[in-house]
């Protein structure tokens, strides 16, 4: 059997070289179901006080630069860590709003 025939007869997967592994890829477009913890975040941050706290967190984290020229690189790592917590909250709320 030639090399081409062997390659064609092998199962294609996402790990195949090149674009061949993506041709039969099935995509699930359904948003993930919110978890119980997602729902807890949703109930907490949907109150008037919770919305104020979330706005404050966004102002202090995501809306600020993570690093400025001349600053130590570790400052950027710290700031991205802070941003990731705020993004986590926003993503949990989004899952509940889509569900």
N, C-alpha and C positions, 0 to 999 in steps of 0.2 A: 504494500500500500504506500502511495507517495505521501510526502510530508503534507501537501495541501489537502489531500483526502482525509488524513488523520486529524488535521486541525478542524476541518469542516464537520467531522463526525463527533468531535468532542463537545461536551455540554458547554454552552456559553454562560458566563457568569459576570457579575460586576467586577470580578478580579481579572478578567481576561485582558490581554494587552490591547491597547488601542480603544476604539469606540465600539467594537463588536459586543462587549459585555452590556452595553446600554441599550441595544436595539430592542430587546424584548422586555425591558424593565417595566414593571407595573408600578404605577404611582398611586398611593392612597391619598386622596385629597381631603379626606375627612379630618376636621380638626380633632385634636385629642380630647377625650372626655375630661372634665375637671375632676380633680381628686377632692377628697374631703378637706385636705389642707388648703387647696385652692379656694374652696367655698368659705373656709374660715377667713382667709385673707379678704375675700370679696365682701363678706359681711362686715369686717372691720373697717375696710377702706371705703365703703359706700356710705358711711355715716358722714355728717357734715364735718365733724372733727377729723375723721380719717382722711377725707379729701384734703383738708388743710395740711395735715401731716405729710401726705404724699406730695403735695405741691412744694412744701418746704424741702423734703428730701430731694426732689428733682432739681430745685434751685441750687441746693448745696452740692449736688453731685453731677448729674448728667449735663446740666446747663453750664457747668464750669469746665475750663480746660483741664485736661489730665496732667499736662506737663507744659512747661514753658522753657524756652531756650536758656541754657545756663544752669537750670536746676538739676539736681542729682537725679539720675534715672530711676532710683528707687522711689522717688516721689510719684512718678507716673504709675509705677506698679501699685502703690498704695491707693492712689486715686481710682485706678481701674477696678480695684477690689471694692471700693466704696460704690462705684457706679454699678457693679454687677449685682449688689444687693438691691438697689433701687430697680434695676431692670428685672430682677427676679420677681419682685412684687408686681410690677406692671404686667409681666407675662402671665402670672397667676390670675390677675384680674381679667386679662384678655381672654384666657381660656374659659372663664365663667361667662363672659359677655358673648362669646361665640357659641356656647353650648345651650 
